[in-house]
């Protein structure tokens, strides 16, 4: 439910933003949404928390680099997960 609420909020905020640019005109865009997280992160935290934090930092660096290459944006981090969007579904 929480993720759905975030996506609805994103949709409303984007519509409001577009309307503020051109009063009276609603503009919609097709975009891709991605949620990514680390496999077995919870178990890793339980076994070796410092190592888990180090790997999470590296994961975030790699994710950011990848998103930059493909015109993506990180909306929010959720622990080891990240909610991301892309303006284009083909880039």
BELQUI-V534140 format. One record per helix or strand of 3 or more residues. SS is the DSSP state (~ for helix, > for strand). FROM is the first residue (numbers start at 1). TO is the last residue. If there is no record, write none. Layout:
ss->SS from->FROM to->TO
ss->SS from->FROM to->TO
This chain:
ss->~ from->2 to->21
ss->> from->32 to->36
ss->~ from->41 to->47
ss->~ from->49 to->69
ss->> from->72 to->78
ss->> from->81 to->86
